[in-house]
Structures are given as C-alpha cells and as structure tokens.
Amino acid sequence: MAEAWDAVINGNCLEVMAGLAPESVDLIFADPPYWMRTSGELQRVEGTVFDGVDDAWDQFSELSAYEAFTREWLSACRRVLKPHGSIWVIGGMQCIHTIGAIMQDLGFWIVNDVVWRKSNPTPNFHGTRLTNSHETLIWATKSKDSKYTFNYKTARELNIDTVSPTDYESGVRKQMGSIWTFPVCSGSERLKNASGKKLHSTQKPLALLLRVVAISSRYGDLVLDPFGGTMTTGVASKILGRHYLMIEQDEEYCDAGVARLAMTAPEDGPIAHAAYDERPPRAPMASMIEEGFFTVGEPFYLRDGREIATLVADGKLSFEGEALDMHTLAAKARGAKATRLNGFDVWHVKRDGELVPIKDIREQYREHVRRLAE
Ligand SMILES: C[S@@+](CC[C@H](N)C(=O)[O-])C[C@H]1O[C@@H](n2cnc3c(N)ncnc32)[C@H](O)[C@@H]1O
C-alpha cells in the first residue's frame, strides 16, 4: 500500500502497518492500551461511580500476552520508521516499564523519558496509596546514531514549565526540561458521545501532542499514530502543518476523529515552521559588498567611535598597511588575549552619520536574502 497521507484508517494497526512502505514515516506517536487491570467498580469516597478505563480494547489475559502484543506493534513501528525518525510512546505505571524494556530489546535508543505531570490528577479516592499524578513518555530513535529532529529553540520558546509567566512575558527563555505540566483533557476539549458521556476514556490533551509534534518533527513531515483514538495526534499534526496517518480499530472513534479533524484548521506560524531553529542564511562579506550592504573603502569603527580600519574588496580590513580578517583585527583592536574575536560583535560602520553595529547590517542582508528566496 502506498503511504496514505492525511488519512484516518479504521483497522487493526498490525495489519495496516504491514501494508506500509518500510522507512516511510518521520515521527510516530503511540498511545497504546495500558492494560490498566482495573477490577470492579471504582467509587469515589461519597459513593458515586468513577468512570475509569475498563474498555474491551484494554483487556489482556496475562503479562505474556501484553508483552507479545507490545513487541509486535513496536516491531511494526520500527519497520516503517525512517532511519532518522523518532518515536514517542506514552504509558502509565502499569505498562511503561514493560514497553521501555521491549523497546530497548528491539534496538530503539532512548533519547528522553518525559514525565507528564497532571495538574488535575484523579485522586486516590480511598487513600490507599499515592495519587497517581503522572504518566511517562519515552522518546526514542531507531539507533544511537540516528540524526533525529529536535527543534531545540522551538522547545525553549514553548517552555513555560520552568519560566514564570512574568519572566516569560519579559523575554526570558530556558531550555525545556523533561517534566511537563498539563491538565488532563476535560471540558469542551473532551469529545462526548450521543448521550453526553465522554466518548473515549483516555483522550490525551491536545497541548501535550502539540508539544511533541512541534519539537520532534519538521513542517511537512509524516506523523503516524497506530492507536489513534479520538485522533489527537492527527489534530496536532494538522495544526502544525505535518501530514498524518492515523490508525484506529474502533469505528465510532474513527468517525468522531474524522469530524474533529475536519473542524481543525492549520495554524501557520513560527512554531509550526520551527522558525526559531532555522539556520540564518550565510552572509559572506564579499556577497554583502557585492549587494551594496557595505562599500569598499568605508571606515570600520569600535563601539566608542574610534576609527580603526577600512574595508577592502575581499572583505578583509586594511589596518596600518596590512589586510587582516575582521576577527583577527577585532582581537587586536580590543587588546584581547584571544587571537580572534567575533568581528560581528565588535565592528561598527556609519549610516546617516550614526554608528551601526555591522551585525545589524548583516541582519538586513539576511532579510534581503530571505525575501529573494520567497
Ligand atoms: C489509549 S487509546 C489512544 C487515545 C488517543 N491518544 C486519544 O488522544 O484519543 C488507545 C486506542 O487504541 C485503539 N486500539 C487498541 N488496539 C488496537 C489495534 N490493534 N489497532 C488499532 N487500534 C487499536 C483503541 O481502540 C483505543 O482507541
């Protein structure tokens, strides 16, 4: 079967994945059955029944059956994943250790395990153990050598877990960590069935999926989810301009997910395009001179206004009869111990009589190059 892009396929993921081309998928997000092993009715302290996970799709006869199933779907994922793609698997305490062990056994290389800290967890109603207030996501590649996508700066931009709202507002950004706080999916985000009850017992928060997709894939990539449920992964992918292939065995979930996807609009923007991680266009001095951003013979100044050198045709600076590259001369002019300093942090030119850092001129040149590329 050829890759069906932007599709929801109603079927068993093992069978569907067997029909996909090998090494055809950039990113996989899998939210498999957790095998919760709940028994009997779970009651709140005041006696009302808590609507937990007791679905038929979450039942397994014994550990060996769950292990066999896990090995099978993970092997199928491994076959269709591109060599430099990556996979995320989410699970609770009931299953994540089994899954993690099998992933390593199959050769996956764990990049991170992320704790999804639930800001509104279900309490342990009878106080018999700790509130189970997190789930774990394993992020892995096919091998240790995979050159997987990680939009590092986009992740920094999205990190509101370790930066206070006030600091974030004033521009503070910090490296994203492996503990993410999101509320459990509820309210209007939660899909309901015809009788107004929650349609799916384990619908994941869209915010969680948006983060996963944004930081570990590129615009236009293909994202696969073998356990689609309400199609949260597809929705996040569509919003962020990725293609999606969603597999789900339950027809009712598929129908609801298709409707949800139809109502979803892409949100084009810097997060979708990982613009923060874009490498700026190259800006060689010779090209900037050629394009008129600098003029041969113009003086180069230090920040304090001292005129030190003049620009020569090949982008070097003429200083006391010698042509030096701007970084070496920057160190010399500053009297630095290092033999070279970044000249773009040191040199200024004059525009309309005012000193302007040459890195600002370089930025203008890059904008010009970007515009030409559009
Ligand atoms: C934990 S839920 C996924 C929920 C989803 N992430 C969401 O946000 O709605 C697991 C889903 O996998 C589906 N499923 C279980 N076994 C499957 C299989 N072999 N093939 C396809 N779907 C399967 C179940 O019907 C269930 O909807």
The ligand as an SDF file (V2000), in Angstrom:
LIG
                    3D

 27 29  0  0  0  0  0  0  0  0999 V2000
   -5.0180    4.8260   24.7580 C   0  0  0  0  0  0  0  0  0  0  0  0
   -6.1220    4.9460   23.4590 S   0  0  0  0  0  0  0  0  0  0  0  0
   -5.4980    6.2670   22.4590 C   0  0  0  0  0  0  0  0  0  0  0  0
   -6.1440    7.5920   22.7400 C   0  0  0  0  0  0  0  0  0  0  0  0
   -5.6880    8.7090   21.8370 C   0  0  0  0  0  0  0  0  0  0  0  0
   -4.2900    9.0350   22.0400 N   0  0  0  0  0  0  0  0  0  0  0  0
   -6.5140    9.9640   22.0160 C   0  0  0  0  0  0  0  0  0  0  0  0
   -5.9780   11.0330   22.3870 O   0  0  0  0  0  0  0  0  0  0  0  0
   -7.7080    9.9040   21.8190 O   0  0  0  0  0  0  0  0  0  0  0  0
   -5.7530    3.5170   22.5700 C   0  0  0  0  0  0  0  0  0  0  0  0
   -6.6080    3.3060   21.3330 C   0  0  0  0  0  0  0  0  0  0  0  0
   -6.0520    2.2310   20.5900 O   0  0  0  0  0  0  0  0  0  0  0  0
   -7.0940    1.5190   19.9720 C   0  0  0  0  0  0  0  0  0  0  0  0
   -6.5370    0.1840   19.6800 N   0  0  0  0  0  0  0  0  0  0  0  0
   -6.2290   -0.8010   20.5510 C   0  0  0  0  0  0  0  0  0  0  0  0
   -5.6720   -1.8460   19.9080 N   0  0  0  0  0  0  0  0  0  0  0  0
   -5.6160   -1.5030   18.6010 C   0  0  0  0  0  0  0  0  0  0  0  0
   -5.1260   -2.1300   17.4350 C   0  0  0  0  0  0  0  0  0  0  0  0
   -4.5780   -3.3440   17.4840 N   0  0  0  0  0  0  0  0  0  0  0  0
   -5.2020   -1.4700   16.2680 N   0  0  0  0  0  0  0  0  0  0  0  0
   -5.7480   -0.2360   16.1910 C   0  0  0  0  0  0  0  0  0  0  0  0
   -6.2450    0.4020   17.2550 N   0  0  0  0  0  0  0  0  0  0  0  0
   -6.1700   -0.2110   18.4510 C   0  0  0  0  0  0  0  0  0  0  0  0
   -8.2200    1.5440   20.9860 C   0  0  0  0  0  0  0  0  0  0  0  0
   -9.4660    1.3520   20.3570 O   0  0  0  0  0  0  0  0  0  0  0  0
   -8.0340    2.9370   21.5980 C   0  0  0  0  0  0  0  0  0  0  0  0
   -8.8700    3.8660   20.9700 O   0  0  0  0  0  0  0  0  0  0  0  0
  1  2  1  0
  2  3  1  0
  2 10  1  0
  3  4  1  0
  4  5  1  0
  5  6  1  0
  5  7  1  0
  7  8  2  0
  7  9  1  0
 10 11  1  0
 11 12  1  0
 11 26  1  0
 12 13  1  0
 13 14  1  0
 13 24  1  0
 14 15  1  0
 14 23  1  0
 15 16  2  0
 16 17  1  0
 17 18  1  0
 17 23  2  0
 18 19  1  0
 18 20  2  0
 20 21  1  0
 21 22  2  0
 22 23  1  0
 24 25  1  0
 24 26  1  0
 26 27  1  0
M  CHG  2   2   1   9  -1
M  END
$$$$
